[in-house]
């Protein structure tokens, strides 16, 4: 309790978190355990953390458990930040480029095309295509916005239904490059979380329940549910994992060896390190690849617009000669 009071007074800047900590201290003074007190705020304290604190309190090793949690969440944070930082630059560049193209099509191109049309010249195909795009953005912008809004609403609707969310999760895993990256992130999270829980002494069934939610993907979640059912029937972990056809053979074989040798936590941690390194390498390659792809793509679009404007001008010059 003294430690929580110090956190409240010296380190907590957010009023909401400070109020939560004050309430937790009151519950502790009232006789509740730390895990029970944290469990009242599931949006702030993850289920993984609550389970581990409960194990630490029961086993009298709370300090060791909290140290494990600090390492676990630090690695989770590092992984997510690397992905965010790698994606920030391409997203910003793409957003500004799209806005610049819309500005050209709405304000610049119409004026140039208008001058060319006043001369009574026949417009070549590239010019007609650019003009059609310009008219679309000028006169039918509400249709474009309505289409985008419809897609967002459709996504929210599908996300709110079980079948729809399964479809979205399956599609994400099948997208080239992005699907592979998502799988590696999920596998790294699965191995790291499962290793942390089993190392802390959480029973396998409870650990799988926490890991199922930690993966963040319903396809992997359903596979883990089958693993839970298999373990409850007395099967090993590796057998239902292999039958799910979701987890790669490397994971299933490492878990098999871990169960046979009693080094399951160690091998899961090694697998987590491997997939985290794979994610780091893949993110670095992806961010390096996106830059030239964006430059070439946007350059091609701008070049096409310039060509569309110059073709009538060149035709007019040839006519004058």
C-alpha positions as a Markdown table, in Angstrom:
| # | Residue | x | y | z |
|---|---|---|---|---|
| 1 | Unk | 0.0 | 0.0 | 0.0 |
| 2 | Unk | 2.9 | 2.3 | 0.7 |
| 3 | Unk | 4.2 | 1.7 | -2.8 |
| 4 | Unk | 0.8 | 2.6 | -4.3 |
| 5 | Unk | 0.6 | 5.8 | -2.2 |
| 6 | Unk | 4.0 | 6.8 | -3.5 |
| 7 | Unk | 2.9 | 6.1 | -7.1 |
| 8 | Unk | -0.2 | 8.2 | -6.6 |
| 9 | Unk | 1.6 | 11.2 | -5.0 |
| 10 | Unk | 4.7 | 11.3 | -7.2 |
| 11 | Unk | 4.3 | 9.5 | -10.5 |
| 12 | Unk | 0.6 | 9.5 | -11.5 |
| 13 | Unk | -0.3 | 12.5 | -13.6 |
| 14 | Unk | -3.7 | 11.4 | -14.9 |
| 15 | Unk | -6.6 | 12.1 | -12.6 |
| 16 | Unk | -8.5 | 9.0 | -13.7 |
| 17 | Unk | -5.6 | 6.6 | -12.8 |
| 18 | Unk | -5.0 | 8.4 | -9.5 |
| 19 | Unk | -8.7 | 7.9 | -8.6 |
| 20 | Unk | -8.4 | 4.2 | -9.5 |
| 21 | Unk | -5.3 | 3.8 | -7.4 |
| 22 | Unk | -7.0 | 5.6 | -4.4 |
| 23 | Unk | -9.9 | 3.2 | -4.7 |
| 24 | Unk | -7.6 | 0.2 | -4.9 |
| 25 | Unk | -5.8 | 1.3 | -1.7 |
| 26 | Unk | -9.2 | 1.6 | 0.0 |
| 27 | Unk | -10.1 | -1.9 | -1.1 |
| 28 | Unk | -6.8 | -3.3 | 0.2 |
| 29 | Unk | -7.4 | -1.6 | 3.5 |
| 30 | Unk | -10.8 | -3.2 | 3.6 |
| 31 | Unk | -9.2 | -6.7 | 3.3 |
| 32 | Unk | -9.4 | -7.4 | -0.5 |
| 33 | Unk | -6.4 | -8.9 | -2.2 |
| 34 | Unk | -4.4 | -7.0 | -4.8 |
| 35 | Unk | -5.6 | -9.2 | -7.6 |
| 36 | Unk | -9.3 | -8.8 | -6.6 |
| 37 | Unk | -8.8 | -5.0 | -6.3 |
| 38 | Unk | -7.2 | -4.8 | -9.8 |
| 39 | Unk | -9.9 | -7.0 | -11.3 |
| 40 | Unk | -12.5 | -4.3 | -10.6 |
| 41 | Unk | -10.8 | -2.3 | -13.4 |
| 42 | Unk | -10.5 | -4.7 | -16.4 |
| 43 | Unk | -10.1 | -1.8 | -18.9 |
| 44 | Unk | -7.0 | -0.6 | -17.1 |
| 45 | Unk | -5.4 | -3.8 | -15.9 |
| 46 | Unk | -5.2 | -6.7 | -18.4 |
| 47 | Unk | -6.5 | -10.1 | -17.5 |
| 48 | Unk | -2.9 | -11.5 | -17.9 |
| 49 | Unk | -1.7 | -9.0 | -15.3 |
| 50 | Unk | -4.5 | -9.9 | -12.8 |
| 51 | Unk | -3.9 | -13.6 | -13.2 |
| 52 | Unk | -0.2 | -13.2 | -12.6 |
| 53 | Unk | -0.7 | -11.0 | -9.5 |
| 54 | Unk | -3.1 | -13.6 | -8.1 |
| 55 | Unk | -0.4 | -16.3 | -8.6 |
| 56 | Unk | 2.2 | -14.1 | -7.0 |
| 57 | Unk | 0.1 | -13.4 | -4.0 |
| 58 | Unk | -0.8 | -17.1 | -3.5 |
| 59 | Unk | 2.8 | -18.2 | -3.9 |
| 60 | Unk | 4.4 | -15.4 | -2.0 |
| 61 | Unk | 6.5 | -14.4 | -5.0 |
| 62 | Unk | 4.7 | -11.2 | -5.9 |
| 63 | Unk | 7.9 | -9.3 | -6.5 |
| 64 | Unk | 9.2 | -11.9 | -9.0 |
| 65 | Unk | 5.8 | -11.9 | -10.8 |
| 66 | Unk | 5.7 | -8.1 | -11.1 |
| 67 | Unk | 9.3 | -8.2 | -12.5 |
| 68 | Unk | 8.2 | -10.7 | -15.1 |
| 69 | Unk | 5.2 | -8.6 | -15.9 |
| 70 | Unk | 7.4 | -5.5 | -16.4 |
| 71 | Unk | 9.6 | -7.4 | -18.8 |
| 72 | Unk | 6.6 | -8.8 | -20.6 |
| 73 | Unk | 4.8 | -5.5 | -21.1 |
| 74 | Unk | 8.0 | -3.8 | -22.1 |
| 75 | Unk | 8.6 | -6.3 | -24.9 |
| 76 | Unk | 5.0 | -5.9 | -26.0 |
| 77 | Unk | 5.3 | -2.1 | -26.0 |
| 78 | Unk | 8.6 | -2.2 | -28.0 |
| 79 | Unk | 7.1 | -4.5 | -30.6 |
| 80 | Unk | 3.9 | -2.4 | -31.1 |
| 81 | Unk | 6.0 | 0.9 | -31.2 |
| 82 | Unk | 8.3 | -0.5 | -33.9 |
| 83 | Unk | 5.3 | -1.4 | -36.0 |
| 84 | Unk | 3.7 | 2.0 | -35.5 |
| 85 | Unk | 6.9 | 4.0 | -36.2 |
| 86 | Unk | 7.5 | 2.0 | -39.4 |
| 87 | Unk | 4.0 | 2.6 | -40.7 |
| 88 | Unk | 3.8 | 6.3 | -39.7 |
| 89 | Unk | 5.9 | 7.7 | -42.5 |
| 90 | Unk | 4.2 | 5.9 | -45.4 |
| 91 | Unk | 0.7 | 6.7 | -44.1 |
| 92 | Unk | 1.6 | 10.5 | -43.7 |
| 93 | Unk | 3.2 | 10.6 | -47.2 |
| 94 | Unk | 0.2 | 8.8 | -48.8 |
| 95 | Unk | -2.3 | 11.1 | -47.0 |
| 96 | Unk | -0.6 | 14.3 | -48.2 |
| 97 | Unk | -0.1 | 12.9 | -51.7 |
| 98 | Unk | -3.8 | 12.0 | -52.0 |
| 99 | Unk | -4.8 | 15.5 | -50.8 |
| 100 | Unk | -2.4 | 17.1 | -53.3 |
| 101 | Unk | -3.8 | 15.0 | -56.1 |
| 102 | Unk | -7.4 | 16.0 | -55.1 |
| 103 | Unk | -6.3 | 19.7 | -55.1 |
| 104 | Unk | -4.9 | 19.3 | -58.6 |
| 105 | Unk | -8.0 | 17.6 | -60.0 |
| 106 | Unk | -10.5 | 20.0 | -58.4 |
| 107 | Unk | -8.7 | 23.4 | -58.8 |
| 108 | Unk | -5.8 | 23.2 | -61.3 |
| 109 | Unk | -6.8 | 20.7 | -64.0 |
| 110 | Unk | -10.3 | 22.2 | -64.7 |
| 111 | Unk | -8.8 | 25.6 | -65.5 |
| 112 | Unk | -6.2 | 24.1 | -67.9 |
| 113 | Unk | -8.7 | 21.7 | -69.6 |
| 114 | Unk | -11.2 | 24.6 | -70.0 |
| 115 | Unk | -8.6 | 26.6 | -71.9 |
| 116 | Unk | -7.8 | 23.6 | -74.2 |
| 117 | Unk | -11.5 | 22.9 | -74.8 |
| 118 | Unk | -12.2 | 26.6 | -75.7 |
| 119 | Unk | -9.7 | 26.1 | -78.6 |
| 120 | Unk | -12.0 | 23.5 | -80.0 |
| 121 | Unk | -9.4 | 20.8 | -80.1 |
| 122 | Unk | -10.1 | 17.0 | -80.0 |
| 123 | Unk | -9.0 | 15.7 | -76.6 |
| 124 | Unk | -6.9 | 12.5 | -76.6 |
| 125 | Unk | -7.8 | 9.6 | -74.3 |
| 126 | Unk | -5.5 | 10.5 | -71.4 |
| 127 | Unk | -6.9 | 14.0 | -71.3 |
| 128 | Unk | -10.4 | 12.7 | -71.3 |
| 129 | Unk | -9.7 | 10.3 | -68.5 |
| 130 | Unk | -8.1 | 13.1 | -66.3 |
| 131 | Unk | -11.1 | 15.3 | -67.2 |
| 132 | Unk | -13.5 | 12.6 | -66.1 |
| 133 | Unk | -11.7 | 12.2 | -62.8 |
| 134 | Unk | -11.8 | 16.0 | -62.3 |
| 135 | Unk | -15.5 | 16.1 | -63.0 |
| 136 | Unk | -16.1 | 13.2 | -60.6 |
| 137 | Unk | -14.3 | 15.0 | -57.7 |
| 138 | Unk | -15.9 | 18.3 | -58.5 |
| 139 | Unk | -19.5 | 17.4 | -59.0 |
| 140 | Unk | -19.9 | 14.0 | -57.3 |
| 141 | Unk | -17.7 | 14.4 | -54.2 |
| 142 | Unk | -20.6 | 13.5 | -52.0 |
| 143 | Unk | -20.9 | 10.2 | -53.8 |
| 144 | Unk | -17.3 | 9.4 | -53.0 |
| 145 | Unk | -17.7 | 10.5 | -49.4 |
| 146 | Unk | -20.9 | 8.4 | -49.2 |
| 147 | Unk | -19.1 | 5.4 | -50.5 |
| 148 | Unk | -16.3 | 5.7 | -48.0 |
| 149 | Unk | -18.8 | 6.2 | -45.2 |
| 150 | Unk | -20.7 | 3.1 | -46.3 |
| 151 | Unk | -17.5 | 1.1 | -46.3 |
| 152 | Unk | -16.7 | 2.3 | -42.7 |
| 153 | Unk | -20.3 | 1.5 | -41.6 |
| 154 | Unk | -20.1 | -2.0 | -43.2 |
| 155 | Unk | -16.8 | -2.7 | -41.5 |
| 156 | Unk | -18.3 | -1.6 | -38.1 |
| 157 | Unk | -21.3 | -3.8 | -38.7 |
| 158 | Unk | -19.2 | -6.9 | -39.7 |
| 159 | Unk | -17.0 | -6.2 | -36.7 |
| 160 | Unk | -20.0 | -6.3 | -34.4 |
| 161 | Unk | -21.2 | -9.7 | -35.6 |
| 162 | Unk | -19.4 | -13.0 | -34.9 |
| 163 | Unk | -19.5 | -14.2 | -38.5 |
| 164 | Unk | -18.5 | -10.9 | -39.8 |
| 165 | Unk | -15.6 | -10.6 | -37.4 |
| 166 | Unk | -14.4 | -14.1 | -38.4 |
| 167 | Unk | -14.5 | -13.1 | -42.1 |
| 168 | Unk | -12.5 | -9.9 | -41.4 |
| 169 | Unk | -9.9 | -11.8 | -39.3 |
| 170 | Unk | -9.5 | -14.5 | -42.1 |
| 171 | Unk | -9.2 | -11.8 | -44.8 |
| 172 | Unk | -6.5 | -10.0 | -42.8 |
| 173 | Unk | -4.4 | -13.2 | -42.5 |
| 174 | Unk | -4.7 | -13.8 | -46.3 |
| 175 | Unk | -3.6 | -10.3 | -47.4 |
| 176 | Unk | -0.1 | -10.6 | -49.0 |
| 177 | Unk | 2.8 | -9.4 | -46.8 |
| 178 | Unk | 0.4 | -7.8 | -44.2 |
| 179 | Unk | -1.1 | -11.3 | -43.5 |
| 180 | Unk | 2.3 | -12.8 | -42.8 |
| 181 | Unk | 3.3 | -9.8 | -40.6 |
| 182 | Unk | 0.0 | -10.2 | -38.6 |
| 183 | Unk | 0.6 | -13.9 | -38.1 |
| 184 | Unk | 4.1 | -13.4 | -36.8 |
| 185 | Unk | 2.9 | -10.7 | -34.4 |
| 186 | Unk | 0.2 | -13.0 | -33.1 |
| 187 | Unk | 2.6 | -15.9 | -32.8 |
| 188 | Unk | 5.1 | -13.8 | -30.9 |
| 189 | Unk | 2.3 | -12.6 | -28.5 |
| 190 | Unk | 1.0 | -16.1 | -28.1 |
| 191 | Unk | 4.5 | -17.5 | -27.2 |
| 192 | Unk | 5.4 | -14.6 | -24.9 |
| 193 | Unk | 2.1 | -14.5 | -23.0 |
| 194 | Unk | 1.9 | -18.3 | -22.7 |
| 195 | Unk | 5.5 | -18.5 | -21.4 |
| 196 | Unk | 4.9 | -15.8 | -18.9 |
| 197 | Unk | 1.7 | -17.4 | -17.5 |
| 198 | Unk | 3.1 | -21.0 | -17.3 |
| 199 | Unk | 6.3 | -19.7 | -15.8 |
| 200 | Unk | 4.3 | -17.9 | -13.1 |
| 201 | Unk | 2.5 | -21.1 | -12.2 |
| 202 | Unk | -0.9 | -20.4 | -13.8 |
| 203 | Unk | -2.8 | -23.6 | -14.7 |
| 204 | Unk | -2.7 | -24.6 | -18.4 |
| 205 | Unk | -6.5 | -24.2 | -18.9 |
| 206 | Unk | -6.6 | -20.7 | -17.4 |
| 207 | Unk | -3.4 | -19.7 | -19.2 |
| 208 | Unk | -4.9 | -20.8 | -22.6 |
| 209 | Unk | -8.0 | -18.7 | -21.8 |
| 210 | Unk | -5.9 | -15.6 | -21.2 |
| 211 | Unk | -3.7 | -16.3 | -24.3 |
| 212 | Unk | -6.8 | -16.8 | -26.4 |
| 213 | Unk | -7.9 | -13.2 | -25.8 |
| 214 | Unk | -4.4 | -11.8 | -25.9 |
| 215 | Unk | -3.9 | -13.0 | -29.6 |
| 216 | Unk | -6.5 | -10.5 | -30.8 |
| 217 | Unk | -7.5 | -12.7 | -33.7 |
| 218 | Unk | -10.6 | -14.8 | -33.6 |
| 219 | Unk | -9.1 | -17.4 | -36.0 |
| 220 | Unk | -6.3 | -18.1 | -33.6 |
| 221 | Unk | -8.7 | -17.8 | -30.7 |
| 222 | Unk | -10.9 | -20.6 | -32.1 |
| 223 | Unk | -7.8 | -22.8 | -32.6 |
| 224 | Unk | -6.8 | -22.2 | -28.9 |
| 225 | Unk | -10.3 | -23.1 | -27.8 |
| 226 | Unk | -9.8 | -26.5 | -29.5 |
| 227 | Unk | -6.5 | -26.9 | -27.7 |
| 228 | Unk | -8.3 | -26.2 | -24.4 |
| 229 | Unk | -10.9 | -28.9 | -25.2 |
| 230 | Unk | -8.1 | -31.3 | -26.0 |
| 231 | Unk | -6.1 | -30.6 | -22.8 |
| 232 | Unk | -9.3 | -31.1 | -20.8 |
| 233 | Unk | -9.7 | -34.5 | -22.4 |
| 234 | Unk | -6.1 | -35.4 | -21.3 |
| 235 | Unk | -4.4 | -34.7 | -24.6 |
| 236 | Unk | -1.0 | -32.9 | -24.9 |
| 237 | Unk | -0.7 | -29.3 | -26.0 |
| 238 | Unk | 1.1 | -30.1 | -29.2 |
| 239 | Unk | -1.5 | -32.5 | -30.6 |
| 240 | Unk | -4.5 | -30.2 | -30.9 |
| 241 | Unk | -2.2 | -27.3 | -31.9 |
| 242 | Unk | -1.0 | -29.3 | -34.9 |
| 243 | Unk | -4.5 | -30.4 | -35.8 |
| 244 | Unk | -5.7 | -26.8 | -35.9 |
| 245 | Unk | -3.4 | -26.1 | -39.0 |
| 246 | Unk | -3.1 | -22.5 | -37.8 |
| 247 | Unk | 0.1 | -22.7 | -35.8 |
| 248 | Unk | 3.3 | -23.4 | -37.8 |
| 249 | Unk | 5.1 | -26.8 | -37.3 |
| 250 | Unk | 8.0 | -25.0 | -35.5 |
| 251 | Unk | 5.7 | -24.0 | -32.7 |
| 252 | Unk | 4.1 | -27.4 | -32.3 |
| 253 | Unk | 7.4 | -29.2 | -32.4 |
| 254 | Unk | 9.0 | -26.9 | -29.8 |
| 255 | Unk | 6.0 | -27.3 | -27.5 |
| 256 | Unk | 6.3 | -31.1 | -28.0 |
| 257 | Unk | 9.9 | -31.0 | -26.9 |
| 258 | Unk | 9.1 | -28.6 | -24.1 |
| 259 | Unk | 6.4 | -30.9 | -22.7 |
| 260 | Unk | 8.7 | -33.9 | -22.9 |
| 261 | Unk | 11.7 | -32.2 | -21.3 |
| 262 | Unk | 9.9 | -30.0 | -18.8 |
| 263 | Unk | 11.4 | -26.9 | -20.5 |
| 264 | Unk | 8.1 | -25.6 | -22.0 |
| 265 | Unk | 8.5 | -22.0 | -20.7 |
| 266 | Unk | 12.1 | -21.7 | -21.9 |
| 267 | Unk | 11.3 | -23.0 | -25.4 |
| 268 | Unk | 8.2 | -20.7 | -25.6 |
| 269 | Unk | 10.4 | -17.7 | -24.7 |
| 270 | Unk | 12.9 | -18.7 | -27.4 |
| 271 | Unk | 10.1 | -19.0 | -29.9 |
| 272 | Unk | 8.8 | -15.6 | -28.8 |
| 273 | Unk | 12.3 | -14.0 | -29.3 |
| 274 | Unk | 12.5 | -15.6 | -32.8 |
| 275 | Unk | 9.1 | -14.3 | -34.0 |
| 276 | Unk | 9.7 | -10.8 | -32.5 |
| 277 | Unk | 13.0 | -10.7 | -34.4 |
| 278 | Unk | 11.2 | -11.9 | -37.5 |
| 279 | Unk | 8.6 | -9.1 | -37.0 |
| 280 | Unk | 11.4 | -6.5 | -36.6 |
| 281 | Unk | 13.2 | -7.7 | -39.8 |
| 282 | Unk | 9.9 | -7.8 | -41.8 |
| 283 | Unk | 8.8 | -4.3 | -40.6 |
| 284 | Unk | 12.2 | -2.8 | -41.5 |
| 285 | Unk | 12.0 | -4.4 | -45.0 |
| 286 | Unk | 8.4 | -3.3 | -45.4 |
| 287 | Unk | 9.1 | 0.3 | -44.5 |
| 288 | Unk | 12.1 | 0.3 | -46.8 |
| 289 | Unk | 10.1 | -1.1 | -49.6 |
| 290 | Unk | 7.1 | 1.1 | -49.2 |
| 291 | Unk | 9.1 | 4.3 | -49.8 |
| 292 | Unk | 10.1 | 3.6 | -53.4 |
| 293 | Unk | 6.7 | 2.0 | -54.2 |
| 294 | Unk | 5.0 | 5.2 | -53.0 |
| 295 | Unk | 7.4 | 7.4 | -55.0 |
| 296 | Unk | 7.0 | 5.3 | -58.2 |
| 297 | Unk | 3.2 | 5.1 | -57.8 |
| 298 | Unk | 2.7 | 8.8 | -57.1 |
| 299 | Unk | 5.2 | 9.8 | -59.8 |
| 300 | Unk | 3.4 | 7.7 | -62.3 |
| 301 | Unk | 0.1 | 9.3 | -61.5 |
| 302 | Unk | 1.5 | 12.8 | -61.6 |
| 303 | Unk | 3.4 | 11.9 | -64.9 |
| 304 | Unk | 0.1 | 10.7 | -66.4 |
| 305 | Unk | -1.7 | 14.0 | -65.4 |
| 306 | Unk | 1.2 | 16.0 | -67.0 |
| 307 | Unk | 1.0 | 13.9 | -70.1 |
| 308 | Unk | -2.8 | 14.4 | -70.3 |
| 309 | Unk | -2.3 | 18.2 | -70.2 |
| 310 | Unk | 0.7 | 18.3 | -72.6 |
| 311 | Unk | -0.7 | 16.1 | -75.3 |
| 312 | Unk | -3.3 | 18.6 | -76.5 |
| 313 | Unk | -0.8 | 21.4 | -76.3 |
| 314 | Unk | 1.7 | 19.4 | -78.4 |
| 315 | Unk | -1.1 | 18.7 | -80.9 |
| 316 | Unk | -1.9 | 22.4 | -81.1 |
| 317 | Unk | 1.8 | 23.2 | -81.7 |
| 318 | Unk | 2.0 | 20.7 | -84.5 |
| 319 | Unk | -1.1 | 22.1 | -86.0 |
| 320 | Unk | 0.3 | 25.6 | -86.1 |
| 321 | Unk | 3.5 | 24.4 | -87.8 |
